[in-house]
Amino acid sequence: MGVGIEEAISWLESHVNLETLDEGRYRIPTLDRISELCDLMANPQCAYPAIHITGTNGKGSVARMVSDLLTSAGLSVGTYTSPDLESLNERLSFRGMKIQSDELAQVLGSLRLLEPLMAEKPSRFEILTAAAFRWFADQAVDVAVIEVGLGGAWDATNIANTSVAVITNIELDHTEILGNSRIEIAREKAGIVKPDSVLILGETDPELMGIFENAAHANGAQLWRKGENFECESNIMAANGRQLDLRVGDEVYSEVFLPLHGAHQGENAVMALAAACAFFGSDGAAGALSYDVVQEGLLQVEVPARLEVISRKPLVIIDGAHNPAGAHCAGAAVDEEFAMAQRRILITGMLKGRDPVSMLEAFGSSSIDIVIACPAPSPRSISVGEIVSAAEALGIESMSTNSVADAVAIGIGIAEPEDLILIAGSMYVAGAARTELLRLPYRLAG
């Protein structure tokens, strides 16, 4: 009899969870544990090529777009993302469908049998990464799209058989682990570039270019730069999404519709398209993906909790923005696409390391009428009082709650039909709120 999902999850949760640690890395960074674990499985990550994605923001959206583009082109695609919003199964998907619980239990059960053979106990994330590598090999994927968990060089995903590396952008985030400057963070993320690969680079800061040029040169990798090798040439708000003109090399895909909100998603889309073209060995001058493939692929993109509209009356939007750069993108999108709302209510919780004042300013503090503060469901949550104090310092009416569920209930209770409720500040808050909002008792208007 195989291991049940409850037993498998219980075993998994007995391992160090890097996503809940308060400070830094809990031991010296190394790829030894993930390498040893995969060695014991005959290195399943080598059975298929990978598109490996890192960056401060946007990597989850890019991962989903790349996966849908490659699927539209006829490939069997496995996708590994993190963190999950509502269930662990979301992290592993094949052909757009998340892994079933019995399959997840089976692959975790096999890893449980291998663990006693290891010199050192792996972390929770290392186990999940190995599980993804194993499951994708079992599914005989044509390609795996792999999102980095944190950083790049020392992330467990960095033993992937990378054909195309994507670096979306570089901002200050997770500085206690990755470094206190954008230069240090760039070096860490540049570590995903592999020999003979293609680097799709969305970051354009000249001060960081040398780092990525050196990484590409050292590995004999091609470097495709945003603005030079690919570009989002037109990015216009449309009904329920964006209308885009995307260029890769000499090929331009005009009036492509993307069913996501926020101008930043247009930038993510062109990086995803460039990655897909690079995977097929095309620079856009010849043999590029057809317009129909690109339009079909982007039309089916769904990215939960990225400016996701849950309700229209009141307008309820969930976003996973969890750092100032992401909060600024969310605030700008609300300004551009949802300015018709009467009042803006922000439901937010944040993790340690965030400055609540900076976050509220990035969300657009001058346009926020009410802040409802809640604790993020994580050991790393900052206190609700810090958020309330920050709101008061900015002259915003605020209130505190004991949970995400309470905050959602209060927000829905005080909102008028023409108001807007934005729920953001942490992926943990976004996930908990999404679960709560999709429950029947609220009966929100679609």
Buried (B, 14 or more C-beta within 10 A) or exposed (E): EEBEBEBBBEBBEEBBBBBEBEEEBEEEEEBEBBBBBBEBBEBBBBBBBBBBBBBBBBBBBBBBBBBBBBBBBEBBBBBBBBBBBBEBBBBBBBEEEBBEBEBBBBBBBBBBEBBEEBEEEBBBBBBBBBBBBBBBBBBEBBBBBBBBBBBBBBBBBBBBBBBBBBBBBBBBBBEEBBBEEBBBBBBBBBBBBBEEBBBBBBBEEEEBBEBBBEBBEEBEBBBBBBEEBBBBBBBEBEEEBBBBBBBBBEBBBEEBBBBBBBBBBBBBBBBBBBBBBBBEEBBBEEEBBEBEBBBBBBBBBEBBBBBBBBBEEBBBBBBBBBBBBBBBBBBBBBEEBBEEBEBBBBBBBBBBBBBBBBBBBBBBBEBBBBBBBBBBBBEBBBBBEBBBBBBEEBEBEBBBBEBBBBBBBBBBEBBEEEBBBBBBBBBBBBBBBBBBBEEEEBEBEE
